[in-house]
Amino acid sequence: MADDDSLPGRIKRYARVSTTMGGLAARVAGERYLGIEIDRSRHAADLTKALGGIKGPLMKVAQLLATIPNALPQEYANELAALQSNAPAMGWPFVKRRMASELGEHWESRFKRFDHEAARAASLGQVHHAIAKDGRELACKLQYPDMGSAVEADLNQLKFFLSMYERYDRAVSTDEVHAEIAERLREELDYTREAAHIRLYQLMLADEEGVAIPTPVPELSTGRLLTMTWLEGAPLLDVIKQSAASRNAIARNMFRAWYIPFYYYGVIHGDPHLGNYTVRADDGINLLDFGCVRIFDATFVKGVIDLYRALDRNDPDLAVAAYESWGFKKLSPELIEVLNRWARFIYAPLLDDRKRRIQEKHEDGVYGRAIADEVHVELRRLGGVKPPREFVFMDRAALGLGSVFTHLKAEINWHRLFHELIDDFDADALAKRQKKALDTAKVPQAIAPKTRKKRS
């Protein structure tokens, strides 16, 4: 296939990314090492424009970095956040060629209507609204060209950039971070897998009236085109001025949409940014994108609950066991205390049995930025830490959702919401439910990488 990973494709990508990013990187280096002041707001806007233009994984990584506290200066985080739901789209000539390559020369005859303008555009593909022959409203997600080569080329460059960053700041070892991002990005290119993820979420959330999942349309889908039913809803930022009761209902629905799959099935949606869901008129939410789904074994989920209980009971031995079950190694007492400081921030709303906001201090910046800054300094002082792969997207999901709940200014008893999900937790029962759900949804190679042979 023309879009598969190839050496010429990678070389072309290297050249394009290097040309686009070289001047921007030079400005940052000038500020850091030569003392040359730059206009950060303007530079951040230039960076956003450049990444939006070249599409692909670097744009996806920028979206991720924009949601991680302390990963970027505030000016950059604010600008890059726009890429999450407002990326520039490819034009109609591209769409016609792409659709013809996926569904054949007369592809338009298979739809009653197909909108020329993209309804949404993101890092790896864009979505077009269409009407099926039978009148159903459809969302057609079309992958950009040469993404196979782009992923491999960008992952190689990302590895280089991360290694350079570690020379400057050794607080966090990035080997496992890169490996996890690489695996998830490769999976996101497979729209057949994403269709299976949608079936999985339909199964897991079948009893949740406050959450809607699209239905895949296999006869109009391929490995690089995913057609599904259209879900009508408003962007989250359009509803943050609604009543407190409405905002709280939206937050409850989002909490259950993300954490029922995790605590009952060991599955989490690893990409909770603003472009991946909309809000219905009844305060229910629509989940829209299922490319980044992470599946954990039952021991990891148990570790998440064990750490909560360790903090609740002030049980240091149980905390150590929880970290070790996730894959953290060489944990000194000082390092455990630093990790616990971050954990206490993440778990604070769940430990507090009262109605409250998700974050009651430092709400002017990115969610978690202040505490992340403190933890980062301490990790660097202690020689750094190597987070396990499984931790990467779990931590991102917690931060992403925390940011959403902060936007909503939701006031809920998070403690009771959480206990509704964990009080009857049974690791063996989860493992059985997970296997049955994955088999039913036909999710390929669904077991987490922890159980696979390590790549050389």
C-alpha positions in Angstrom: 0.0 0.0 0.0 1.2 3.5 -0.8 0.8 4.7 2.8 2.7 1.9 4.5 6.0 2.6 6.3 8.8 2.9 3.7 12.4 4.3 3.7 11.6 6.9 1.1 8.6 8.0 3.1 10.6 8.3 6.2 13.4 10.3 4.5 10.7 12.7 3.1 9.2 13.1 6.5 12.6 13.7 8.2 13.3 16.5 5.7 9.9 18.1 6.2 10.0 18.0 10.0 13.6 19.2 10.2 12.9 22.2 7.9 9.7 23.1 9.8 11.1 22.7 13.3 14.7 23.8 12.9 14.1 27.5 13.1 11.7 27.1 16.0 14.2 25.0 17.9 17.0 27.5 17.3 14.9 30.2 19.0 14.5 28.1 22.1 18.2 27.2 22.2 19.1 30.9 21.8 17.0 31.8 24.8 18.2 28.9 27.0 22.0 29.0 26.2 22.7 32.4 24.8 20.4 34.5 26.8 18.5 35.9 23.8 15.0 36.8 24.8 12.1 35.7 22.6 8.5 36.5 22.5 7.1 33.3 24.0 3.5 33.9 23.1 4.4 34.6 19.4 6.8 31.7 19.3 4.2 29.4 20.8 1.7 30.5 18.1 4.3 29.8 15.4 4.9 26.3 16.9 1.2 25.6 16.9 0.9 26.6 13.3 3.9 24.6 12.2 2.8 21.4 14.0 -0.8 21.8 12.6 0.6 22.1 9.1 2.8 19.0 9.2 0.2 16.8 10.9 1.1 13.4 12.3 2.6 12.1 15.5 4.6 15.2 16.5 1.4 17.1 16.6 -0.1 14.3 18.7 2.9 14.4 21.1 2.5 18.2 21.3 -1.1 17.7 22.3 0.0 15.2 25.0 2.7 17.6 26.3 0.1 20.4 26.5 -1.8 18.4 29.1 1.1 17.3 31.3 1.8 19.8 34.1 5.2 21.5 34.0 6.1 19.9 30.7 5.9 23.2 28.9 5.8 26.9 29.8 2.2 28.2 30.2 2.3 30.2 26.9 3.1 27.0 25.0 0.6 24.8 26.8 -2.2 27.3 26.1 -1.4 27.5 22.4 -0.9 23.8 21.8 -4.1 23.0 23.5 -5.8 24.5 20.5 -4.5 21.6 18.4 -6.7 19.2 20.3 -9.9 20.3 18.7 -9.1 23.0 16.2 -6.4 21.6 13.9 -6.2 22.8 10.2 -7.9 20.3 7.8 -6.8 18.9 4.5 -8.8 20.2 1.4 -11.3 18.5 -0.9 -8.8 17.3 -3.5 -7.1 15.2 -0.9 -10.4 13.9 0.4 -11.6 12.8 -3.0 -8.3 11.0 -3.7 -8.3 9.4 -0.3 -11.9 8.2 -0.4 -11.4 6.8 -3.9 -8.4 4.8 -2.6 -10.4 3.4 0.3 -13.9 2.8 -1.2 -13.3 2.8 -5.0 -13.7 5.2 -7.9 -17.4 5.7 -7.4 -17.3 6.1 -3.7 -19.7 9.1 -3.6 -22.5 6.9 -4.9 -22.4 5.0 -1.7 -23.6 8.1 0.3 -26.7 10.2 0.0 -24.5 13.2 1.0 -20.9 13.7 1.9 -19.8 17.1 3.2 -16.7 18.6 1.5 -15.6 20.6 4.5 -14.2 18.6 7.5 -16.3 18.8 10.7 -13.2 18.1 12.8 -9.5 17.8 12.1 -6.8 16.3 14.4 -3.2 15.0 14.3 -3.7 11.7 12.3 -6.9 12.3 10.4 -10.0 14.4 9.9 -13.8 13.7 10.2 -16.4 14.5 7.6 -20.2 14.5 8.2 -22.2 12.4 5.7 -25.7 11.0 5.2 -26.0 7.3 4.4 -28.3 5.9 1.7 -30.7 4.8 4.5 -30.8 8.3 6.0 -28.5 7.7 9.0 -26.1 10.6 9.9 -22.5 9.4 9.7 -19.0 10.5 10.8 -16.3 9.4 8.3 -12.8 9.5 9.9 -10.2 9.7 7.1 -6.5 9.1 7.8 -4.0 11.6 6.4 -1.6 10.2 3.7 1.8 8.6 4.6 1.1 8.3 8.3 2.9 5.0 8.5 6.2 6.6 7.4 5.4 9.7 9.5 4.9 7.7 12.7 8.2 5.8 12.4 10.2 8.9 11.4 8.6 11.1 14.1 9.1 8.4 16.7 12.8 8.3 15.9 13.1 12.0 16.1 11.1 12.0 19.4 13.5 9.5 20.9 16.4 11.8 20.0 14.6 14.9 21.4 13.8 13.0 24.6 17.4 11.8 25.0 18.6 15.4 24.6 16.1 16.5 27.2 17.4 14.0 29.6 20.9 15.4 29.3 19.5 18.7 30.4 17.1 17.3 33.1 17.5 13.8 34.5 14.4 13.9 36.8 12.5 11.4 34.6 13.9 8.6 32.5 12.0 8.6 29.2 12.8 5.2 27.7 9.5 3.6 28.8 7.6 6.8 28.0 8.8 6.6 24.4 8.1 2.9 24.2 4.5 3.4 25.4 3.8 6.4 23.1 5.3 4.4 20.2 3.0 1.5 20.7 -0.1 3.6 21.2 0.6 5.7 18.1 1.1 2.6 15.9 -2.2 1.2 17.2 -3.9 4.5 16.4 -3.1 4.1 12.7 -5.2 0.9 12.5 -8.8 1.9 12.1 -9.9 -1.7 12.2 -8.6 -1.9 15.7 -10.4 1.4 16.6 -13.7 -0.1 15.4 -13.1 -3.0 17.8 -12.4 -0.5 20.6 -15.8 1.1 19.8 -17.5 -2.3 20.1 -15.7 -2.8 23.4 -16.9 0.5 24.8 -20.5 -0.2 23.7 -20.3 -3.4 25.7 -18.7 -1.9 28.8 -21.0 1.2 29.0 -24.2 -0.5 27.7 -26.0 0.4 31.0 -24.9 4.0 31.2 -27.7 6.3 30.0 -25.4 9.3 30.4 -22.9 8.1 27.9 -23.3 7.6 24.1 -21.0 5.6 21.9 -21.1 5.6 18.1 -21.8 2.5 16.1 -19.2 1.5 13.4 -20.4 1.0 9.8 -18.1 -1.8 8.5 -19.3 -1.8 4.9 -18.1 1.8 4.7 -14.8 1.3 6.6 -11.3 0.2 5.9 -8.0 0.2 7.8 -7.6 3.9 7.1 -11.3 5.0 6.9 -13.6 4.6 9.9 -17.2 5.3 9.3 -19.5 5.4 12.3 -22.9 6.9 13.3 -22.9 10.6 14.0 -23.5 11.8 17.6 -24.8 15.3 17.9 -23.4 17.4 20.8 -21.8 20.7 21.8 -18.1 21.2 22.7 -17.4 21.2 26.4 -16.3 24.8 26.4 -19.7 25.8 25.1 -21.4 24.4 28.2 -19.2 25.7 31.1 -21.6 28.6 31.7 -24.6 26.3 32.3 -26.1 25.9 35.7 -24.2 24.2 38.5 -26.6 21.2 38.4 -25.9 20.7 34.7 -22.2 21.0 35.0 -22.1 18.5 37.9 -24.2 16.1 35.9 -21.8 16.3 33.0 -18.9 15.7 35.3 -20.5 12.6 36.9 -21.2 11.2 33.4 -17.6 11.8 32.4 -16.3 10.2 35.6 -18.3 7.0 35.0 -17.5 7.0 31.3 -13.8 6.8 32.0 -13.6 4.8 35.2 -16.3 2.1 34.8 -14.2 0.6 32.0 -11.1 0.8 34.1 -12.3 -0.6 37.5 -14.6 -3.2 36.0 -12.6 -4.2 32.9 -9.1 -2.9 33.2 -9.5 -0.6 30.1 -8.9 3.2 29.9 -9.4 5.8 27.3 -5.9 7.3 27.2 -6.8 10.6 25.4 -9.2 12.7 27.4 -8.8 16.0 25.6 -11.4 18.5 24.6 -11.8 17.3 21.0 -12.7 13.7 22.0 -16.1 14.2 23.4 -19.2 16.5 23.1 -22.1 17.2 25.5 -25.7 16.4 24.7 -28.7 18.5 25.5 -29.6 16.1 28.4 -26.1 16.6 29.9 -25.0 13.2 28.7 -21.7 12.9 26.9 -20.6 11.5 23.6 -17.3 9.7 23.3 -16.0 10.3 19.8 -12.5 8.9 19.4 -11.2 5.4 20.4 -7.8 5.3 18.8 -5.9 5.6 22.1 -7.2 2.8 24.3 -5.0 1.2 27.0 -5.7 -2.3 28.4 -4.2 -3.3 31.8 -4.1 -6.5 33.6 -6.0 -6.9 36.9 -2.8 -6.6 39.1 -2.3 -3.0 37.8 -5.8 -2.0 38.6 -5.5 -3.6 42.0 -2.3 -1.5 42.5 -4.2 1.7 41.8 -6.8 0.8 44.5 -4.1 -0.4 46.9 -2.3 2.9 46.6 -5.5 4.7 47.5 -6.0 2.5 50.5 -2.4 3.0 51.5 -2.8 6.8 51.5 -6.1 6.5 53.3 -4.7 4.3 56.1 -1.2 5.8 56.1 0.2 2.3 55.3 3.7 2.7 53.8 4.2 -1.0 53.1 1.0 -1.2 51.0 2.1 1.9 49.1 5.5 0.3 48.2 3.6 -2.9 47.1 1.4 -0.8 44.9 4.3 1.0 43.2 6.1 -2.3 42.7 3.0 -3.9 41.2 3.0 -1.1 38.6 6.7 -1.7 37.7 8.5 0.9 39.7 12.0 -0.3 40.8 14.8 0.7 43.2 12.4 2.6 45.5 14.3 4.3 48.3 12.3 5.7 51.3 12.9 9.3 50.0 11.8 8.4 46.5 8.6 6.8 47.8 7.8 9.9 49.8 8.2 12.1 46.6 6.0 9.7 44.6 3.4 9.8 47.5 3.4 13.6 47.3 2.2 13.3 43.7 -0.2 10.5 44.5 -1.8 12.5 47.4 -2.5 15.3 44.9 -4.1 12.9 42.4 -6.1 11.0 45.0 -7.0 14.0 47.2 -10.6 14.5 45.9 -11.2 10.7 46.3 -9.9 10.7 49.9 -12.1 13.6 50.9 -15.7 12.5 51.8 -17.5 15.7 51.0 -18.8 17.7 48.1 -15.9 19.7 46.6 -14.2 20.8 43.5 -11.6 18.5 42.0 -8.9 21.1 42.7 -9.3 23.8 45.4 -6.0 25.5 45.0 -3.8 26.8 42.2 -6.8 26.8 39.8 -5.4 29.6 37.6 -2.9 27.4 35.7 -2.7 23.9 34.2 -4.2 21.3 36.5 -1.5 19.9 38.7 1.2 22.3 37.6 2.2 23.6 41.0 2.6 20.2 42.7 4.2 18.8 39.6 6.9 21.5 39.8 7.7 20.6 43.4 7.8 16.9 42.6 10.0 17.4 39.6 12.6 19.3 41.6 12.7 16.6 44.2 13.0 13.8 41.7 15.9 15.6 40.1 17.6 16.0 43.4 17.2 12.2 44.1 18.7 11.2 40.8 15.5 10.7 38.9 12.9 7.9 38.4 12.0 5.6 35.5 8.2 5.4 35.2 6.9 2.1 33.9 5.1 2.0 30.6 1.7 1.3 32.1 1.9 4.5 34.2 2.2 6.9 31.2 -1.4 7.0 29.9 -3.0 6.2 33.3 -1.4 9.4 34.7 -2.3 11.3 31.6 -5.9 10.2 31.8 -6.1 11.4 35.5 -4.6 14.7 34.6 -6.7 15.2 31.5 -9.9 14.5 33.4 -8.9 16.6 36.3 -8.4 19.5 33.8 -11.9 18.9 32.4 -13.5 18.8 35.8 -11.6 22.1 36.7 -13.0 23.7 33.5 -16.5 22.6 34.6 -16.1 23.9 38.1 -17.9 20.8 39.1 -18.7 20.3 42.9 -19.2 16.6 43.6 -18.5 14.1 46.3 -15.8 12.4 44.3 -15.1 10.0 47.2 -18.5 8.4 47.0 -18.4 8.2 43.2 -15.1 6.4 43.5 -16.3 4.0 46.2 -19.3 3.0 44.1 -16.8 1.5 41.6 -14.2 0.0 43.9 -16.0 -1.3 47.1 -16.7 -4.7 45.5 -13.4 -4.9 43.5 -12.2 -8.5 42.8 -9.2 -8.9 40.6 -10.2 -12.4 39.4 -13.7 -11.2 38.5 -12.2 -8.3 36.6 -9.9 -10.6 34.6 -12.8 -12.8 33.6 -14.9 -9.8 32.6 -12.1 -8.4 30.6 -11.4 -11.6 28.7 -15.1 -12.0 27.8 -15.4 -8.4 26.7 -12.3 -8.4 24.6 -13.3 -11.7 22.9 -16.8 -10.4 22.3 -15.6 -7.1 20.8 -12.8 -9.0 18.8 -10.1 -6.6 20.0 -6.8 -7.8 18.5 -3.7 -8.5 20.7 -5.4 -6.8 23.6 -3.2 -7.9 26.5 -1.0 -5.1 27.8 2.7 -5.0 26.7 3.7 -6.0 30.3 2.9 -9.6 29.4 4.7 -9.6 26.1 8.3 -10.3 25.3 10.4 -7.2 25.5 11.6 -5.8 22.2 15.3 -5.7 21.6 
